[in-house]
Amino acid sequence: MSPLSLPPVPDPFQLPFHYGALHHLGIDWLVAPEPVRELLAKHHPDLSAAEFDGRALVSFNYQLYFAQYAFGGGVTQEIEYNVIAFPTAESDRIPQLTYAQYAQGWDQTKLLGIARIHVLCDNPFATSAGRALYAEPKYPGWFEVDLPSLNGPAGETWTVHGKAAGTSPDGILEKRETPLFSLTAALDDIAASPANNTPITGYGTCPDGRVLAGPMNVYQPYRWYDLSAPEHADRVHLTVHAPDHDLGRDIRSLVTDPAAGAWTYQSPPVAAHNRPYYLPTRRPADR
């Protein structure tokens, strides 16, 4: 067997890419396997769809992250629409797991990874990096969100609206008002389990057909929410606003049942600017 080869890292990128802060929501759906196999074969022919008790798994996740560079800082938002898959040539190494076991990180091979089908991103530099470094099918989009925050109302409800965008000749994001999807996950009052599920292996297929596997480490556990109980069937709503868009068509072709689970991660704060107070006023006689 020939040794693993490492693809080049083109300028001006550097690896690994370090996140300064990350806020991450993922939603999983257990779905009929045959449509998933057909979709995966079009995008990643050397990968096979994982199955959990006879069902395939697709995930839809949102990321908000900060990165610090030599020139300053940058904030990026993106969504990924993925199929949970593995390299077909490694099928004899894949563990037999239930969905709940997979979601909580029981796959120590980390071969069960995310095969990216669509990635929308509001940062043209990050879009270029994803394509060049990880063979991500990444294209412009932008987002309006309402997220759990220590600087906002209490709660665990995430709402993400994705809209179409383009990129100008000088590399600037051009927002359009065309809505693509809306996602709401009301996770309030649901017990969460810690999930040590990283590194998450992300798969991409290069134009020459070679498959890339890029692991992402997150240095604290995720929170996993089991949504399999009937009373949680209405916790997640994913609405397609543009059914003729590639993303909308692929969502509608696979996602028909209630979500099986959700997972979240929010970076802890590193500082807090506290509430101010008034100093006592000194009267003229006191001076």
GUTI-180633 format. One record per residue (C-alpha): residue number from 1; residue in one letter; x, y, z. Coordinates in steps of 0.2 Angstrom, whole numbers. Example, Ala and Ser with C-alpha at 12.3 -4.5 7.8 and 13.67 -1.06 7.14 Angstrom:
2
1,A,62,-22,39
2,S,68,-5,36
***
This chain:
287
1,M,0,0,0
2,S,7,17,-5
3,P,9,30,9
4,L,-4,44,12
5,S,0,59,2
6,L,-3,77,8
7,P,-11,90,-4
8,P,-2,106,-6
9,V,-7,122,4
10,P,-8,136,-9
11,D,-4,154,-4
12,P,-10,164,5
13,F,-17,150,16
14,Q,-10,142,31
15,L,-15,126,41
16,P,-21,121,53
17,F,-34,135,53
18,H,-37,141,71
19,Y,-54,147,76
20,G,-55,161,89
21,A,-73,157,94
22,L,-86,145,87
23,H,-105,144,88
24,H,-111,129,80
25,L,-129,121,78
26,G,-131,104,69
27,I,-147,95,65
28,D,-148,76,60
29,W,-161,67,50
30,L,-162,48,48
31,V,-169,46,31
32,A,-172,32,17
33,P,-155,26,11
34,E,-158,24,-7
35,P,-160,43,-12
36,V,-145,47,-1
37,R,-134,34,-10
38,E,-140,42,-27
39,L,-136,59,-21
40,L,-119,54,-14
41,A,-114,45,-30
42,K,-116,61,-40
43,H,-105,71,-28
44,H,-93,59,-20
45,P,-92,42,-30
46,D,-79,35,-19
47,L,-89,37,-3
48,S,-103,26,4
49,A,-117,32,14
50,A,-117,26,33
51,E,-132,17,39
52,F,-139,16,57
53,D,-152,3,59
54,G,-156,3,40
55,R,-157,22,39
56,A,-145,34,31
57,L,-141,51,40
58,V,-140,68,33
59,S,-135,84,43
60,F,-138,102,41
61,N,-127,113,51
62,Y,-124,132,54
63,Q,-107,139,60
64,L,-103,157,66
65,Y,-85,159,70
66,F,-71,171,73
67,A,-53,170,67
68,Q,-39,182,71
69,Y,-26,186,58
70,A,-10,196,57
71,F,-20,210,49
72,G,-34,209,62
73,G,-50,199,64
74,G,-64,191,53
75,V,-81,184,57
76,T,-89,171,46
77,Q,-106,162,45
78,E,-109,147,34
79,I,-121,132,33
80,E,-116,114,27
81,Y,-128,101,20
82,N,-120,84,23
83,V,-122,66,21
84,I,-114,55,34
85,A,-102,44,24
86,F,-86,34,24
87,P,-73,29,11
88,T,-79,14,2
89,A,-62,6,2
90,E,-62,7,21
91,S,-79,-2,23
92,D,-71,-16,34
93,R,-66,-4,47
94,I,-83,4,50
95,P,-91,1,67
96,Q,-109,-5,68
97,L,-117,9,79
98,T,-134,16,82
99,Y,-138,34,78
100,A,-137,39,96
101,Q,-120,30,98
102,Y,-113,39,83
103,A,-120,56,89
104,Q,-111,54,105
105,G,-94,50,98
106,W,-93,31,99
107,D,-84,30,82
108,Q,-66,30,87
109,T,-60,27,69
110,K,-67,44,64
111,L,-71,37,47
112,L,-89,41,48
113,G,-88,59,42
114,I,-97,73,34
115,A,-98,72,15
116,R,-102,90,10
117,I,-115,92,-3
118,H,-118,111,-1
119,V,-109,124,8
120,L,-115,142,9
121,C,-104,155,16
122,D,-104,174,19
123,N,-85,177,18
124,P,-77,176,1
125,F,-60,173,8
126,A,-67,158,18
127,T,-76,152,2
128,S,-60,152,-7
129,A,-50,143,7
130,G,-64,130,8
131,R,-63,126,-10
132,A,-44,127,-12
133,L,-39,117,4
134,Y,-54,105,7
135,A,-62,103,-10
136,E,-78,110,-2
137,P,-93,114,-14
138,K,-94,131,-6
139,Y,-103,146,-14
140,P,-109,163,-8
141,G,-124,166,4
142,W,-128,176,19
143,F,-138,174,34
144,E,-150,182,47
145,V,-150,174,63
146,D,-157,174,81
147,L,-146,163,92
148,P,-144,159,111
149,S,-132,172,118
150,L,-126,178,135
151,N,-129,195,128
152,G,-147,192,123
153,P,-163,184,130
154,A,-161,167,139
155,G,-166,152,130
156,E,-160,138,118
157,T,-169,142,102
158,W,-159,144,86
159,T,-166,152,70
160,V,-156,154,54
161,H,-162,161,38
162,G,-151,159,23
163,K,-152,170,8
164,A,-143,170,-9
165,A,-128,180,-13
166,G,-115,183,-26
167,T,-97,189,-27
168,S,-91,205,-36
169,P,-76,205,-47
170,D,-66,213,-33
171,G,-71,199,-21
172,I,-84,208,-11
173,L,-100,198,-6
174,E,-115,204,-15
175,K,-131,201,-4
176,R,-147,197,-13
177,E,-164,196,-5
178,T,-169,179,-12
179,P,-173,168,3
180,L,-166,150,2
181,F,-171,142,18
182,S,-176,144,36
183,L,-171,133,50
184,T,-178,134,68
185,A,-172,123,82
186,A,-182,125,99
187,L,-171,116,111
188,D,-177,124,127
189,D,-181,112,141
190,I,-173,97,133
191,A,-159,88,143
192,A,-143,88,133
193,S,-129,75,134
194,P,-111,79,133
195,A,-104,72,116
196,N,-85,70,113
197,N,-88,68,94
198,T,-73,76,87
199,P,-62,77,77
200,I,-75,78,64
201,T,-69,71,47
202,G,-75,82,33
203,Y,-74,74,15
204,G,-72,83,-1
205,T,-69,77,-19
206,C,-57,86,-30
207,P,-60,90,-48
208,D,-48,76,-53
209,G,-58,63,-43
210,R,-47,62,-27
211,V,-55,62,-10
212,L,-49,73,3
213,A,-52,70,22
214,G,-49,85,33
215,P,-52,83,52
216,M,-58,97,63
217,N,-54,97,82
218,V,-66,106,94
219,Y,-58,107,111
220,Q,-73,105,122
221,P,-88,93,121
222,Y,-103,97,111
223,R,-121,96,118
224,W,-132,83,110
225,Y,-151,83,111
226,D,-160,67,108
227,L,-176,72,98
228,S,-182,54,94
229,A,-196,55,107
230,P,-213,59,98
231,E,-216,74,109
232,H,-200,82,101
233,A,-207,80,83
234,D,-211,98,81
235,R,-195,105,89
236,V,-186,108,72
237,H,-193,116,57
238,L,-183,117,40
239,T,-192,127,27
240,V,-186,128,9
241,H,-190,144,0
242,A,-182,141,-16
243,P,-186,123,-22
244,D,-178,125,-39
245,H,-161,130,-31
246,D,-149,116,-30
247,L,-149,116,-11
248,G,-168,117,-10
249,R,-170,103,-22
250,D,-158,92,-12
251,I,-166,96,4
252,R,-183,92,-2
253,S,-177,75,-10
254,L,-171,68,7
255,V,-178,77,22
256,T,-196,71,25
257,D,-196,65,43
258,P,-194,74,60
259,A,-176,77,66
260,A,-168,63,75
261,G,-156,74,85
262,A,-147,91,87
263,W,-130,96,93
264,T,-123,113,98
265,Y,-107,121,103
266,Q,-104,138,109
267,S,-87,145,114
268,P,-86,151,132
269,P,-83,170,134
270,V,-65,175,138
271,A,-69,192,146
272,A,-84,202,152
273,H,-86,221,153
274,N,-96,224,168
275,R,-111,236,172
276,P,-105,253,176
277,Y,-109,263,192
278,Y,-110,281,197
279,L,-97,289,207
280,P,-103,300,221
281,T,-105,318,217
282,R,-94,330,227
283,R,-103,346,233
284,P,-93,362,232
285,A,-92,363,251
286,D,-83,346,251
287,R,-69,352,240
***
